[in-house]
């Protein structure tokens, strides 16, 4: 049903997921509207692969929290330090096949920097990032090839993230420009 609605509303996928990539972290940007969640669910259905996601813990509370769990979500506590990076990296290491999506902004609000946890989760687990952009004007979900990290956060952000996302127009026009100057957390 979600796949049908995804295509019915005119969305398409550009790029593909190599089935040999059994572990990865999908980095979805920009995240500026609740509609991103619906587009993401449709894209996941169209791809036909299992992808979980990390979301703020408030989504998982009653009365509707069960829906987010049922859709493959895992809550993240954002108000306190919980060693999330290490926990997620260990989770990746405990599975033969696991794919997880997250928004590195950590919120739908306009932020001045991306959070860095996604980077260290992937680097610690030795898994690739797959970058995903929601291009609203063309109704395209754009998917990158797997990107392996060097351990140099700032260099990887400038060489991997900025080139991929700089031409993707989300709901907010020119959102990536603030990151081109190296403003990463």
N, C-alpha and C positions, 0 to 999 in steps of 0.2 A: 504494500500500500504506500509506504513512504517513498519507495523508488518511483512509483507511478506519479505521485504528487510532485516529486522533485522535477521530473521531466514535464509534467503538465504545466507547471508554473514557469517553464522555460529555462531551467537551469541545466548546465552541462558540465562535464568534467574534462579538463585539459591535463594530460599527463596520466600516468598509471602507476600502480604499485606492483613492483616485482614480487611475485609469490615466493621467491627465494629469501626475501627479507622477512624473517619470521619474528624479529624483535625490532621495534623502533619506537621513537617518540615523535608524534605528529605535533608540530608547532603551528598553531592556527592564528593568523593575524590578518587584518586588524580585528579586534573584538570590541565592537562599539554599540551593538544592539542585541536585544533578546532574539532577534530573527536569526542571528548567527547559529544559535543552537538548532533551530529547525532546519536551516540549510545544511548544517553538519550532519544531522540525522539522515537527511535525504541523500547526501553524498555518500555516507557510510552504506546505506542500503543499495545505492547504485553501484558502488564498488563491490558489494557482496562479500566483504570480509569483516571479521569481528574486530572492532576497535572500541576499547573502553575509553573513559575520559575522567579527568580530575576536575572537580568543581568545588565552589565555596560551600562550606558545611551548612550554611543557612538554607540552601536549596533542598537539603535532605531531611529537613524537619517536618513534622506533621503540619497540616493534614495531607500535603501532596508529596512529601519526601520519597515515599515508596516508588513513585513514578520515575524519579531520577536514578534510584537504585536499579529498577527494572530495565532501564535503558542503558545500563552498563557503567553507571557512574560510581565514583568513589569520592567521599567528602574530604576536603582539605581544610584544616584549621589555619586561618590566616592571622589570627590575633595573638598567637604565641609560637615560640620556637619549638618545633616538634621533631627536628632532625628529618624533615621530609625528604631531603635529597638522598640521604643514606637509605632511608626506608624504601623509597621508590627504586633506587638502584638495586637493592637486595631483592625486591619483588621481581624485577627483570631477570635477575640471575637465577631465580628459583623456577622459572618457566622455560619450556622449550620454545613456546610460541606465545608472544604477548605484544600487543600494539596498544598504545595509549595516546590520547590526544589531550592537549592543553593549550590555553591561551597565555602566552608569556607576560601579557600586561597585568594579569591577575585581577582584572576588573574591566567593566565596560566603560568606565569613565576615561576621559582624556588624560593620559598620564605623561609625565615628562621623560620617563625611562622605562625600559622593559625590565622585568625582574630577571635575575640571573639563574634561579633555581633550575629551570628547564635544561639549561646548558650543562650544569654540573650533574644533574640526574643522568643525562645521556653519556657524558664523558666518564663518569664513575662506573656506569654499567657497561661501558664499551659498546654502545649501540649507536646507530646513526639517527640523525634527525631527518625527518621528512617535512619539508616546509609546505604549508597549505595556505593559500590566499583566497579570500572570498572577494571576487571582482564583481561588485554589484552592477555597474553600468552594462556589462556584457553578460551578466548572470552566469559567470564561470567560476568553478572551483578549480584552482590551478594547483597542481601537485608537482613538487620537485623530485628529482632523483635523490636517493639517500645521500646525506652529507655527513661525512665522518669528521670528528673534531680533533684539533691538534693539542688542546689543553691551554692555548693562548686565547682567552675569552675575547678580549678586545679585537684581536686580529681576526678571529673567526667571525665575529659579529660584522666587522667591516667587509670581509671577503666572502661571507656566505649569506648572512641575513639581508644586509642592505641591497646587494645586487638583485636578489630574488624579489624582495618586497617593494622595491622603489617604484616599480611601475604598476603595482596593484592598487586599485582605487576601491577602498571599502566605502562604507557609508560616509565617513569623514574624508573629504578631499585632501590630498597632500599630507596624510598622516605620517608617512615615513620620514619626511624631511627633518623632523626633530631628532631622528636617530642617525642621520647621515653624518652628523658632527661628532659621533662617538659617545653619545649620552646613553650609556648602558650601565645598569646597576652592578 
